[in-house]
Amino acid sequence: MEVVSSWILPFLIGFAVAFVAGWLISRRSRAQARTEADSIVSLARREADVITKESRSELELEIREKRSEIEREAKRMEMEIDLRLNEIKSHEESLAALDHELRLREKNIEDEIQDLKENESRLSEMSKNVQRTMANLASMDVEQIKKELREQVKLDSNDELSMLRKELLERSEADVNREANRTLLAAMQRIASKPNSDISAAIVQLPNDDMKGRIIGREGRNIKCFETATGTTLLIDESPQMVLVSSFDPVRREIAKTALERLVKDGRIHPATIEEFVGAARLDVDEIVESAGDAASSRLKISRLHPEIITLLGKLKFRSSYSQNVLEHSIEVGQLCSIFASEMGLDPNVAKRAGLLHDIGKAIDGEYEGSHALVGADFVKARGESEIVANAVAAHHEEVPPESLYAGIVILADTISAVRPGARSESIASYIDRLNSLETLAVSFSGVKSAYAIQAGREVRVVVDPDSVSDDEAKNLSRSLRDRIEDELEYPSSIRITIIREQRFTDTAK
């Protein structure tokens, strides 16, 4: 028994140890398996998320491609519809033109038939007269026939002589008028007319509206420095991407415009660079002034002009009178004076010299008493010009009596250059024309009830008939109106188009 207990007890202890060891190993294996399972599940979830995101991205890309394809197809269909509409309109216009031409031809044919009927009646009457004359001649002798012929020839000759006398008198008067008109037309056709433009204020375009804040600067230091350096005024309002440079002096305005354009292009806007760019712009404008004065004297082949006179002529390049450039006007007057003097047998050099310098007083700075004609006459006389030229300059507005024919020629040439068609126009006229053009262009579309150009022509509001124009048609109308405005009108900055389609329903509850 003792032997049996001696080996059973170790056996039981070993079995218990082995059981405990196995249980611990099994528990650790279960924990490890659970951990591996959790990691596998997490990995599977991450892979599922990645696959889901990839599928969603591919689906979104496919949707965008389909949308783009649908939009392209819609645009293509719109273009085809517009093309078909244009073709239909062109066909309608062609048919209308053909109908009008057909009516004209019918009218011409009717007129020709009426003329034929009248000619037939006249021929019938003449035939009857000839028959009566032949019958009378048959009953007359030779002497009576000769006497009748003499009387008839005498009457016809008197009528022809009176008509010839009247024609010669009218022709002589017409020849005089024709020769005078020929001289004027030849002179006007030989001068080069240039288009006019409104230059009451200089417009500077900006790349964006943020540049306005940089131009103003902190506490307005940049704009104050710029206005002090240039002697001009900057007008910065709500106009998109533009500022106005205002000044009564056109040379200062040009200097300010040039300097501001260079500052905007450079991007460095602060007081130091403003003074630098304004100084450089002043030198450039002075060079332009001198070059313009030399070019004007060279065009008219005038020599020995005083340098100060040339400088003032160049300043006229930046001055306008009723939208007509004063320098071009002076050159034009000089050319006309030369032509008129040549026709009258006078010295064309003296005439064109007086014509070129007649408005020189408009470029003189400072305070002077009297009109620009009197101030300009004193100025050119003090710079070595002759008494004839000075008197012609002073008398071109008839403020002093003319002392030579050259003064009369300058008056005539100045008047012709100012009143010829397209020479001058008021700024308010161009402004009103712009508003009228916008409104007329808008109401030309079908379905438009009324149109109003507002904000100085920067916006046009179009009211359409809601019964005849749908929302889609209103959208297309805005696009069509935009295209026509861009093609047919000239305007600064941009024009906003607003289409108003409104329906109101009113009832009364009792």
Secondary structure, DSSP 8 states (H G I E B T S, - for coil): -HHHHHHHHHHHHHHHHHHHHHHHHHHHHHHHHHHHHHHHHHHHHHHHHHHHHHHHHHHHHHHHHHHHHHHHHHHHHHHHHHHHHHHHHHHHHHHHHHHHHHHHHHHHHHHHHHHHHHHHHHHHHHHHHHHHHHHHHHTS-HHHHHHHHHHHHHHHHHHHHHHHHHHHHHHHHHHHHHHHHHHHHHHHHHS--------SSEEEE-SSTHHHHHHH-GGGHHHHHHHHHHT-EEE--SSTTEEEEE-S-HHHHHHHHHHHHHHHHH---SHHHHHHHHHHHHHHHHHHHHHHHHHHHHHTT-----HHHHHHHHHGGG-EETTEEHHHHHHHHHHHHHHHHHHHTS-HHHHHHHHHHTTGGGG--S--SS-HHHHHHHHHHHTT--HHHHHHHHTTTTSS---SHHHHHHHHHHHHHHHSTTS---HHHHHHHHHHHHHHHHHTSTTEEEEEEETTTTEEEEEE-TTT--HHHHHHHHHHHHHHHHHH---SS--EEEEE----------
